[in-house]
């Protein structure tokens, strides 16, 4: 269970990166990721940590991100339910353990590293596809204005 969950939704990736950077510098919190919306260019930044740390980090991040982007929403949830892990795609630290003659053996996590690398590559590809879509829309708008 998380102590607190902080959510900051901004328009644009630059604002989201600014928010995440400021939040991580402002308090003892961990940025657990971001999510891109389909359309509207909104990005949700997710942070976790102690309740007071998350509150101060969200506030500082909101002020910093507001200088470069529009803030859509912000929220701090103290002691969120474990059921939110499914929605937020929070991966808890897992290690496969086997008990053999009262000894705990932790298996090598090379497969997990490969999966993580693939997931990161997929995220990068998704971002690139969204950027291409935005560029196509912008070019279409320019072409319509020229006509």
Backbone as a printed PyTorch tensor [residue, N CA C, xyz], in Angstrom:
tensor([[[  0.8370,  -1.1730,   0.0000],
         [  0.0000,   0.0000,   0.0000],
         [  0.8890,   1.2460,   0.0000]],

        [[  0.5060,   2.2220,  -0.7900],
         [  1.2260,   3.4720,  -0.8800],
         [  0.8330,   4.3920,   0.2710]],

        [[  1.7690,   5.2390,   0.7210],
         [  1.4140,   6.2190,   1.7410],
         [  0.5420,   7.3020,   1.1330]],

        [[  0.9810,   7.8430,  -0.0150],
         [  0.2000,   8.8760,  -0.6960],
         [  0.5010,   8.8310,  -2.1800]],

        [[ -0.5040,   9.2160,  -2.9560],
         [ -0.3890,   9.2670,  -4.4050],
         [ -0.6770,  10.6910,  -4.8440]],

        [[  0.2140,  11.2460,  -5.6590],
         [  0.0120,  12.5840,  -6.1980],
         [ -0.1780,  12.5100,  -7.6990]],

        [[ -1.1630,  13.2480,  -8.2010],
         [ -1.4650,  13.2640,  -9.6290],
         [ -1.4710,  14.7110, -10.1050]],

        [[ -0.7780,  14.9600, -11.2080],
         [ -0.7560,  16.2880, -11.8200],
         [ -1.0120,  16.0940, -13.3040]],

        [[ -2.0650,  16.7330, -13.8160],
         [ -2.3950,  16.6080, -15.2300],
         [ -2.1610,  17.9500, -15.9020]],

        [[ -1.3220,  17.9400, -16.9460],
         [ -0.9760,  19.1620, -17.6680],
         [ -1.1940,  18.9520, -19.1660]],

        [[ -1.2550,  20.0570, -19.8740],
         [ -1.3570,  19.9890, -21.3260],
         [  0.0610,  20.0700, -21.8740]],

        [[  0.5240,  19.0090, -22.5180],
         [  1.8400,  18.9900, -23.1460],
         [  2.8720,  18.2200, -22.3470]],

        [[  3.7620,  17.5880, -23.0770],
         [  4.8100,  16.7880, -22.4610],
         [  5.8560,  17.6540, -21.7720]],

        [[  6.1220,  18.8320, -22.3040],
         [  7.1180,  19.7220, -21.6900],
         [  6.6690,  20.1110, -20.2810]],

        [[  5.4120,  20.4720, -20.1380],
         [  4.8830,  20.8170, -18.8210],
         [  4.9310,  19.6350, -17.8710]],

        [[  4.6620,  18.4410, -18.3890],
         [  4.6990,  17.2330, -17.5590],
         [  6.1150,  16.9440, -17.0770]],

        [[  7.0720,  17.1190, -17.9570],
         [  8.4680,  16.8860, -17.5680],
         [  8.9040,  17.9210, -16.5340]],

        [[  8.5010,  19.1570, -16.7250],
         [  8.7980,  20.2100, -15.7490],
         [  8.1840,  19.8620, -14.3990]],

        [[  6.9340,  19.4050, -14.4000],
         [  6.2550,  19.0320, -13.1630],
         [  6.9670,  17.8720, -12.4680]],

        [[  7.3300,  16.8450, -13.2300],
         [  7.9980,  15.6770, -12.6490],
         [  9.3580,  16.0540, -12.0740]],

        [[ 10.0960,  16.8740, -12.7970],
         [ 11.4140,  17.3030, -12.3320],
         [ 11.2960,  18.1050, -11.0460]],

        [[ 10.3880,  19.0580, -11.0250],
         [ 10.2130,  19.8980,  -9.8430],
         [  9.7240,  19.0870,  -8.6510]],

        [[  8.7910,  18.1700,  -8.8870],
         [  8.2660,  17.3380,  -7.7970],
         [  9.3660,  16.4950,  -7.1690]],

        [[ 10.2090,  15.9100,  -8.0080],
         [ 11.2660,  15.0430,  -7.4780],
         [ 12.3390,  15.8320,  -6.7370]],

        [[ 12.5060,  17.1050,  -7.0970],
         [ 13.4830,  17.9490,  -6.4120],
         [ 12.9150,  18.6050,  -5.1570]],

        [[ 11.6000,  18.7980,  -5.1150],
         [ 10.9770,  19.5360,  -4.0280],
         [ 10.8410,  18.7280,  -2.7400]],

        [[ 10.6910,  17.4300,  -2.8640],
         [ 10.4670,  16.6080,  -1.6720],
         [ 10.9440,  15.1850,  -1.9290]],

        [[ 10.9160,  14.3950,  -0.8690],
         [ 11.3490,  13.0040,  -0.9580],
         [ 10.2030,  12.1540,  -1.5220]],

        [[ 10.0280,  12.2540,  -2.8460],
         [  8.9850,  11.5080,  -3.5420],
         [  9.6080,  10.7600,  -4.7050]],

        [[  8.8440,   9.8190,  -5.2390],
         [  9.2980,   9.0590,  -6.3910],
         [  8.3080,   9.2660,  -7.5300]],

        [[  8.8150,   9.6560,  -8.6850],
         [  7.9730,   9.7810,  -9.8780],
         [  7.8290,   8.3740, -10.4380]],

        [[  6.5910,   7.8680, -10.4700],
         [  6.3950,   6.4870, -10.9080],
         [  6.0090,   6.3860, -12.3690]],

        [[  5.7740,   7.5230, -13.0040],
         [  5.4940,   7.4640, -14.4240],
         [  4.5630,   8.5550, -14.8920]],

        [[  4.1780,   8.4090, -16.1470],
         [  3.2520,   9.3520, -16.7480],
         [  2.3650,   8.5930, -17.7190]],

        [[  1.2360,   9.2010, -18.0570],
         [  0.3280,   8.6030, -19.0370],
         [ -0.0990,   9.6770, -20.0120]],

        [[ -0.0890,   9.3280, -21.2900],
         [ -0.5390,  10.2410, -22.3260],
         [ -2.0050,   9.9580, -22.6250]],

        [[ -2.7660,  11.0100, -22.8280],
         [ -4.1560,  10.8090, -23.2010],
         [ -4.2600,  10.7490, -24.7120]],

        [[ -5.3330,  10.2050, -25.1930],
         [ -5.5810,  10.1800, -26.6340],
         [ -6.2990,  11.4750, -26.9840]],

        [[ -5.6040,  12.3660, -27.6360],
         [ -6.1910,  13.6570, -27.9920],
         [ -5.9990,  14.6780, -26.8900]],

        [[ -6.1440,  15.9220, -27.2140],
         [ -6.0460,  17.0560, -26.2890],
         [ -4.6440,  17.2860, -25.7450]],

        [[ -3.7200,  16.3840, -25.9300],
         [ -2.3410,  16.5750, -25.5100],
         [ -2.1180,  16.5840, -24.0140]],

        [[ -3.0420,  16.0290, -23.2530],
         [ -2.8810,  16.0250, -21.7990],
         [ -1.9830,  14.8760, -21.3600]],

        [[ -1.1960,  15.1630, -20.3070],
         [ -0.2700,  14.1790, -19.7550],
         [ -0.4810,  14.1390, -18.2440]],

        [[ -0.5970,  12.9450, -17.6880],
         [ -0.7710,  12.7520, -16.2590],
         [  0.5500,  12.2830, -15.6610]],

        [[  1.0520,  13.0230, -14.6550],
         [  2.2830,  12.6570, -13.9550],
         [  1.8820,  12.0510, -12.6140]],

        [[  2.4650,  10.8800, -12.2880],
         [  2.1170,  10.1720, -11.0560],
         [  3.3280,  10.1270, -10.1290]],

        [[  3.1210,  10.5370,  -8.8700],
         [  4.2010,  10.4890,  -7.8870],
         [  3.6990,   9.8290,  -6.6040]],

        [[  4.6150,   9.2200,  -5.8640],
         [  4.2760,   8.5770,  -4.6010],
         [  5.2890,   8.9600,  -3.5450]],

        [[  4.8810,   8.8200,  -2.2870],
         [  5.7560,   9.1150,  -1.1710],
         [  4.9270,   9.3360,   0.0800]],

        [[  5.5480,   9.9440,   1.0750],
         [  4.8240,  10.2900,   2.2930],
         [  3.7870,  11.3630,   2.0060]],

        [[  2.7570,  11.4250,   2.8360],
         [  1.6440,  12.3420,   2.5860],
         [  2.1150,  13.7900,   2.4960]],

        [[  2.8550,  14.2610,   3.4790],
         [  3.2880,  15.6630,   3.4630],
         [  4.2690,  15.9270,   2.3280]],

        [[  5.1160,  14.9650,   2.0220],
         [  6.0720,  15.1280,   0.9250],
         [  5.3440,  15.2200,  -0.4140]],

        [[  4.3410,  14.3740,  -0.6070],
         [  3.5820,  14.3930,  -1.8630],
         [  2.8000,  15.6930,  -1.9880]],

        [[  2.2060,  16.1650,  -0.8830],
         [  1.4570,  17.4280,  -0.9260],
         [  2.3590,  18.5790,  -1.3490]],

        [[  3.5340,  18.6810,  -0.7400],
         [  4.4350,  19.7830,  -1.0890],
         [  4.9920,  19.6160,  -2.5010]],

        [[  5.2640,  18.3840,  -2.9040],
         [  5.7910,  18.1470,  -4.2500],
         [  4.7570,  18.4880,  -5.3150]],

        [[  3.4990,  18.1220,  -5.0980],
         [  2.4360,  18.4260,  -6.0620],
         [  2.2440,  19.9360,  -6.1780]],

        [[  2.2660,  20.6210,  -5.0540],
         [  2.0870,  22.0790,  -5.0870],
         [  3.2430,  22.7590,  -5.8260]],

        [[  4.4720,  22.3700,  -5.5090],
         [  5.6410,  22.9570,  -6.1830],
         [  5.6360,  22.6360,  -7.6680]],

        [[  5.2860,  21.4090,  -7.9990],
         [  5.2550,  20.9880,  -9.4010],
         [  4.1870,  21.7430, -10.1750]],

        [[  3.0560,  21.9750,  -9.5560],
         [  1.9690,  22.7060, -10.2150],
         [  2.3820,  24.1370, -10.5280]],

        [[  3.0340,  24.7800,  -9.5780],
         [  3.4840,  26.1610,  -9.7880],
         [  4.5160,  26.2140, -10.9180]],

        [[  5.4590,  25.2830, -10.9100],
         [  6.5090,  25.2770, -11.9320],
         [  5.9410,  24.9570, -13.3150]],

        [[  5.0700,  23.9690, -13.3910],
         [  4.5150,  23.5610, -14.6850],
         [  3.5830,  24.6240, -15.2540]],

        [[  2.9390,  25.3900, -14.3810],
         [  2.0030,  26.4200, -14.8350],
         [  2.7130,  27.5350, -15.6040]],

        [[  4.0200,  27.6620, -15.3760],
         [  4.7890,  28.6730, -16.1120],
         [  4.9760,  28.3020, -17.5780]],

        [[  4.9540,  26.9910, -17.8810],
         [  5.1970,  26.5640, -19.2650],
         [  4.0090,  25.8600, -19.9090]],

        [[  3.0010,  25.5130, -19.1250],
         [  1.8630,  24.7730, -19.6720],
         [  0.6190,  25.0370, -18.8310]],

        [[ -0.4990,  24.5650, -19.3380],
         [ -1.7590,  24.6950, -18.6210],
         [ -1.9400,  23.5030, -17.6840]],

        [[ -2.2740,  23.7870, -16.4350],
         [ -2.5620,  22.7240, -15.4760],
         [ -4.0360,  22.3730, -15.6040]],

        [[ -4.3210,  21.1010, -15.8570],
         [ -5.7010,  20.6510, -15.9920],
         [ -6.2630,  20.2630, -14.6330]],

        [[ -5.4510,  19.5860, -13.8380],
         [ -5.8950,  19.1680, -12.5160],
         [ -4.7530,  18.6540, -11.6810]],

        [[ -4.9710,  18.6580, -10.3720],
         [ -3.9740,  18.1040,  -9.4500],
         [ -4.7190,  17.5160,  -8.2670]],

        [[ -4.1530,  16.4590,  -7.6990],
         [ -4.8310,  15.7770,  -6.6000],
         [ -3.8210,  14.9900,  -5.7940]],

        [[ -4.0070,  14.9870,  -4.4690],
         [ -3.2200,  14.1470,  -3.5730],
         [ -4.1890,  13.2100,  -2.8770]],

        [[ -3.8960,  11.9190,  -2.9430],
         [ -4.7320,  10.9180,  -2.2910],
         [ -3.8930,  10.2520,  -1.2040]],

        [[ -4.2730,  10.4730,   0.0530],
         [ -3.5710,   9.8530,   1.1740],
         [ -4.0480,   8.4150,   1.3310]],

        [[ -3.1180,   7.5170,   1.5600],
         [ -3.4060,   6.0900,   1.7570],
         [ -4.3610,   5.5330,   0.7020]],

        [[ -3.9760,   5.5680,  -0.5720],
         [ -4.8750,   5.0410,  -1.6180],
         [ -5.0450,   3.5300,  -1.4860]],

        [[ -6.1700,   3.0580,  -1.9540],
         [ -6.4680,   1.6310,  -1.9250],
         [ -5.5030,   0.8680,  -2.8210]],

        [[ -5.2350,  -0.3730,  -2.4590],
         [ -4.3760,  -1.2310,  -3.2810],
         [ -5.0080,  -1.4980,  -4.6430]],

        [[ -6.3100,  -1.3640,  -4.7500],
         [ -7.0080,  -1.5900,  -6.0100],
         [ -6.6160,  -0.5610,  -7.0680]],

        [[ -6.1280,   0.5980,  -6.6440],
         [ -5.7010,   1.6240,  -7.6010],
         [ -4.4550,   1.2130,  -8.3680]],

        [[ -3.7000,   0.2680,  -7.8200],
         [ -2.5030,  -0.2050,  -8.5180],
         [ -2.8420,  -0.7130,  -9.9070]],

        [[ -4.0150,  -1.3250, -10.0530],
         [ -4.4290,  -1.8600, -11.3460],
         [ -4.6790,  -0.7450, -12.3520]],

        [[ -5.2780,   0.3370, -11.8910],
         [ -5.5910,   1.4560, -12.7710],
         [ -4.3400,   2.2320, -13.1350]],

        [[ -3.4790,   2.4360, -12.1630],
         [ -2.3050,   3.2800, -12.3570],
         [ -1.1010,   2.5430, -12.9120]],

        [[ -1.2210,   1.2470, -13.1120],
         [ -0.1170,   0.4300, -13.6450],
         [  1.1280,   0.5310, -12.7790]],

        [[  0.9330,   0.5080, -11.4870],
         [  2.0690,   0.5600, -10.5750],
         [  2.5980,  -0.8500, -10.3930]],

        [[  3.8700,  -1.0070, -10.6960],
         [  4.4820,  -2.3160, -10.5450],
         [  5.2270,  -2.3410,  -9.2220]],

        [[  4.8070,  -3.2230,  -8.3630],
         [  5.4860,  -3.3620,  -7.0860],
         [  6.7460,  -4.1830,  -7.3020]],

        [[  7.7090,  -3.9470,  -6.4230],
         [  8.9530,  -4.6940,  -6.5370],
         [  8.6560,  -6.1600,  -6.2580]],

        [[  8.8960,  -6.9760,  -7.2690],
         [  8.6290,  -8.3960,  -7.1410],
         [  9.9270,  -9.1700,  -7.3440]],

        [[ 10.1170, -10.1600,  -6.5390],
         [ 11.2230, -11.0750,  -6.7820],
         [ 10.6900, -12.4790,  -6.5580]],

        [[ 10.9800, -13.3520,  -7.4990],
         [ 10.5080, -14.7200,  -7.3960],
         [ 11.3540, -15.4510,  -6.3590]],

        [[ 10.6690, -16.0280,  -5.3850],
         [ 11.3870, -16.7150,  -4.3180],
         [ 10.9710, -18.1780,  -4.2980]],

        [[ 11.9440, -19.0480,  -4.0450],
         [ 11.6700, -20.4780,  -3.8960],
         [ 12.2360, -20.9280,  -2.5560]],

        [[ 11.4800, -21.7200,  -1.8610],
         [ 11.9300, -22.2320,  -0.5740],
         [ 12.4070, -23.6670,  -0.8020]],

        [[ 13.6710, -23.9260,  -0.4550],
         [ 14.2490, -25.2460,  -0.6340],
         [ 15.0410, -25.5700,   0.6180]],

        [[ 14.5870, -26.5370,   1.3930],
         [ 15.2350, -26.9290,   2.6390],
         [ 15.4470, -25.7280,   3.5560]],

        [[ 14.3930, -24.9310,   3.7420],
         [ 14.3710, -23.7690,   4.6040],
         [ 15.3380, -22.6740,   4.1740]],

        [[ 15.7520, -22.6640,   2.8920],
         [ 16.6000, -21.6130,   2.3530],
         [ 15.8030, -20.8490,   1.3180]],

        [[ 15.9520, -19.5310,   1.3000],
         [ 15.2600, -18.7190,   0.3140],
         [ 16.2460, -18.4120,  -0.8030]],

        [[ 15.8570, -18.7620,  -2.0250],
         [ 16.6980, -18.5330,  -3.1890],
         [ 15.9950, -17.5250,  -4.0790]],

        [[ 16.6520, -16.4330,  -4.3710],
         [ 16.0780, -15.4230,  -5.2510],
         [ 16.6050, -15.6710,  -6.6540]],

        [[ 15.6650, -15.8630,  -7.5890],
         [ 16.0400, -16.1270,  -8.9680],
         [ 16.5790, -14.8650,  -9.6270]],

        [[ 17.4210, -15.0460, -10.6390],
         [ 17.9650, -13.9420, -11.4060],
         [ 16.8390, -13.2290, -12.1510]],

        [[ 16.9260, -11.9310, -12.2380],
         [ 15.8330, -11.1660, -12.8470],
         [ 16.1870, -10.6770, -14.2490]],

        [[ 16.9720, -11.4350, -15.0040],
         [ 17.3290, -11.0350, -16.3640],
         [ 16.1010, -10.9490, -17.2560]],

        [[ 15.1580, -11.8960, -17.0990],
         [ 13.9380, -11.8620, -17.8990],
         [ 13.1420, -10.6080, -17.6110]],

        [[ 13.0880, -10.1970, -16.3500],
         [ 12.3670,  -8.9770, -15.9830],
         [ 13.0060,  -7.7640, -16.6360]],

        [[ 14.3400,  -7.7320, -16.6990],
         [ 15.0300,  -6.6110, -17.3390],
         [ 14.6930,  -6.5390, -18.8200]],

        [[ 14.6210,  -7.7160, -19.4820],
         [ 14.2740,  -7.7410, -20.8950],
         [ 12.8540,  -7.2260, -21.1130]],

        [[ 11.9280,  -7.6210, -20.2490],
         [ 10.5430,  -7.1560, -20.3580],
         [ 10.4890,  -5.6480, -20.1540]],

        [[ 11.2420,  -5.1370, -19.1690],
         [ 11.2670,  -3.6990, -18.9100],
         [ 11.8040,  -2.9530, -20.1200]],

        [[ 12.8850,  -3.4610, -20.7190],
         [ 13.4490,  -2.8220, -21.9060],
         [ 12.4320,  -2.7920, -23.0390]],

        [[ 11.7000,  -3.8950, -23.2220],
         [ 10.6780,  -3.9450, -24.2710],
         [  9.5560,  -2.9530, -23.9930]],

        [[  9.1490,  -2.8510, -22.7160],
         [  8.0890,  -1.9110, -22.3590],
         [  8.5230,  -0.4720, -22.6140]],

        [[  9.7900,  -0.1510, -22.2770],
         [ 10.2900,   1.2010, -22.5140],
         [ 10.3320,   1.4990, -24.0090]],

        [[ 10.7480,   0.5190, -24.8030],
         [ 10.7760,   0.6990, -26.2520],
         [  9.3660,   0.9190, -26.7840]],

        [[  8.4030,   0.1640, -26.2770],
         [  7.0130,   0.3360, -26.6950],
         [  6.5070,   1.7290, -26.3560]],

        [[  6.8450,   2.2350, -25.1610],
         [  6.4130,   3.5730, -24.7680],
         [  7.0090,   4.6320, -25.6860]],

        [[  8.2910,   4.4840, -26.0010],
         [  8.9470,   5.4370, -26.8980],
         [  8.2910,   5.4050, -28.2680]],

        [[  7.9970,   4.2130, -28.7680],
         [  7.3330,   4.0910, -30.0740],
         [  5.9540,   4.7330, -30.0540]],

        [[  5.2140,   4.5540, -28.9610],
         [  3.8950,   5.1770, -28.8450],
         [  4.0100,   6.7000, -28.8830]],

        [[  4.9850,   7.2340, -28.1810],
         [  5.1820,   8.6880, -28.1540],
         [  5.5340,   9.1880, -29.5480]],

        [[  6.4130,   8.4710, -30.2330],
         [  6.7900,   8.8790, -31.5920],
         [  5.5950,   8.8360, -32.5340]],

        [[  4.7450,   7.8260, -32.3880],
         [  3.5520,   7.7440, -33.2260],
         [  2.6120,   8.9220, -32.9660]],

        [[  2.4540,   9.2910, -31.6940],
         [  1.5880,  10.4210, -31.3610],
         [  2.1530,  11.7270, -31.9100]],

        [[  3.4690,  11.8790, -31.8670],
         [  4.0990,  13.0810, -32.4170],
         [  3.8640,  13.1410, -33.9190]],

        [[  3.9910,  12.0050, -34.5990],
         [  3.7460,  11.9710, -36.0430],
         [  2.2960,  12.3460, -36.3520]],

        [[  1.3580,  11.8420, -35.5460],
         [ -0.0490,  12.1710, -35.7510],
         [ -0.2880,  13.6670, -35.5850]],

        [[  0.3300,  14.2550, -34.5890],
         [  0.1870,  15.6920, -34.3470],
         [  0.7490,  16.4840, -35.5190]],

        [[  1.9030,  16.0480, -36.0300],
         [  2.5060,  16.7450, -37.1640],
         [  1.6170,  16.6570, -38.3970]],

        [[  0.9930,  15.5060, -38.6290],
         [  0.1010,  15.3490, -39.7730],
         [ -1.0980,  16.2860, -39.6290]],

        [[ -1.6640,  16.3600, -38.4280],
         [ -2.8080,  17.2390, -38.1960],
         [ -2.4210,  18.6940, -38.4380]],

        [[ -1.2460,  19.0870, -37.9360],
         [ -0.7890,  20.4640, -38.1340],
         [ -0.5840,  20.7740, -39.6180]],

        [[  0.0010,  19.8360, -40.3510],
         [  0.2140,  20.0420, -41.7860],
         [ -1.1140,  20.1400, -42.5270]],

        [[ -2.0850,  19.3290, -42.1390],
         [ -3.4110,  19.3990, -42.7560],
         [ -4.0610,  20.7500, -42.5030]],

        [[ -3.9050,  21.2740, -41.3040],
         [ -4.4660,  22.5830, -40.9830],
         [ -3.7900,  23.6760, -41.8120]],

        [[ -2.4690,  23.5700, -41.9760],
         [ -1.7500,  24.5550, -42.7810],
         [ -2.2090,  24.4980, -44.2310]],

        [[ -2.3720,  23.2960, -44.7510],
         [ -2.8060,  23.1390, -46.1330],
         [ -4.2130,  23.7010, -46.3450]],

        [[ -5.1000,  23.5330, -45.3870],
         [ -6.4580,  24.0700, -45.4830],
         [ -6.4400,  25.5930, -45.4700]],

        [[ -5.5460,  26.1870, -44.6730],
         [ -5.4470,  27.6510, -44.6040],
         [ -4.9230,  28.2170, -45.9020]],

        [[ -4.0100,  27.5010, -46.5550],
         [ -3.4300,  27.9760, -47.8220],
         [ -4.4700,  27.9720, -48.9340]],

        [[ -5.4060,  27.0330, -48.8920],
         [ -6.4280,  26.9310, -49.9530],
         [ -7.3980,  28.0500, -49.7870]]])
